Structures are given as C-alpha cells and as structure tokens.
Amino acid sequence: MFKNLRLLYYLFYRPKIFFAKKTYSMFEEDKFINDYFKNKPKGFFIDVGCYHPLDGNNSYILYKRGWNGMNFDINQYSIKLFNFLRKRDINIHSGISVKKKKLTMYYRKEINMLNTLDEKMAKIHFRNGYKKKPIQVNTLNFFILKYFKKLDKIDFLNIDVEGVELDVLKSLNFKNYKPQLICIEIHNSKKMYDTNYNYLKSNNIYKYLINKKYKVIWKNKYSFIFERKNDKKN
C-alpha cells in the first residue's frame, strides 16, 4: 500500500500532473517532435536520461500514440516509475558510455533530473554538496543488440544526461541505426541562455552531429533537435 502511494506521489502529485496535457516537455520539444512524426503512427525511440515518464519527458507524447522504445536512467527510482507507467517500453537502470565499466554517480536525491556522471556538472548544480555511489554503464549498441537484435533504425533519440551527452552519442553505431531525429542538450558554459548560439560551431556535440550528416531544425535555450539530412519522414 505504502509503495503504491509513493509511486503515485512521484508520478502525479509531486510533478503536479493530474490530467492529460498538450506537452510534457520542459521547452515543448514534444509538440515539435509529435508534429514531425504526425504521419507515423508507430515508431521506435530511445530516451537516455529519461528521469520521469511524464514530467519533463520528450517521448511520452509518442508513447501515448502507440510508439515504444527503451528508457535509461542512473536514478533507480526513475526506472521504477517507468516500469509502473510505461509497460510497453524496456526500462533500464544504467548509465550509457563508450564502453562497459563502472563510473561514479553524483547525486542529491534518489530521483533528480540533475543527477549526473560528470563531477564538474555536479559541482555546478549541487553547490551545497552531493553524494556519490558507483554505477554500471554500458553502450547503447550493447543494449540494442541485447533487446532488439533486428532493429535497423531509431526514429527518435533523446539524450539528457547532464554533461556526458557526447559519450552517449559515441556509444551508438550510426551506420547501423541511423536515428532520424535527435533531441539533445548543448550547454554553453559562458552564458546558458545565449540566444545567438555563437558557441555552437566550436561545441564538440554540435561538431560530432554535423560530421554525422545532421542539421539543427529546432532549438530553445539549451535544447536542440537535429535531423538526419536527406531522411524522409515516414
């Protein structure tokens, strides 16, 4: 009884979600994503740093339409929430990196969207101190081959991992899986809300995706959506 009440608290009461919404994202990314895939009733997504199945989530609006996918988070309680509400998805308590290994998780609470594997980001976000604990990480390639051996394309890839986004990208074989749309955070350490985006050309995440033949088609503050060039929406 107590466990179910706690789940309901974290699912609905704490994030103040009591009714269906038009957008569940932080910056309304999902409205753009949903419209982009409006002619695709079924699809496959991967959400790394999924945090919460409803609140601040970019893939739930697709899940509601019948899509399914894989969700990853270093917060174990986040995955409990996903297992409760997103039963069609594969939900995995793990970090994602360039190879299998153990890393350190820096955190304040057992569920927090700012928990990270990057100590520099932890020092920025958690100025009053933070806790540490080891966590197992592996590559996206490993998990895809484990659960979806026949997968040949990812329709939507979402990455929100507080500082280790590039490692997540490098853990994926782009030739095999060809994500059509990628939503990812790109932070500017000098000025978080630099609306001129002058820092992009020198940013390693941006350069990596440009080299993989992607282009920016949407942006709001530090959230960016990239589209694979020459891909048709289907």
Buried (B, 14 or more C-beta within 10 A) or exposed (E): EEEEEEBEEBBBEEBEBEEEEEBBBBBBBBBBBBEBBEEBEEBBBBBBBBBBBBBBBBBBBBBEBEBBBBBBBBBEBBBBBBBBBBEEBBBBBBBBBBEEEEBBBBBBEEBBBBBBBBEEBBEBBBEEEBEEEEBEBBBBBBBBEEEBEEBEEBBBBBBBBBBBBBBBBBBBEBEEBBBBBBBBBBBBEEEEEEEEBEBBEEBEBBEBBBEBBBEBEBBBBBBBBBBBEEBEEE
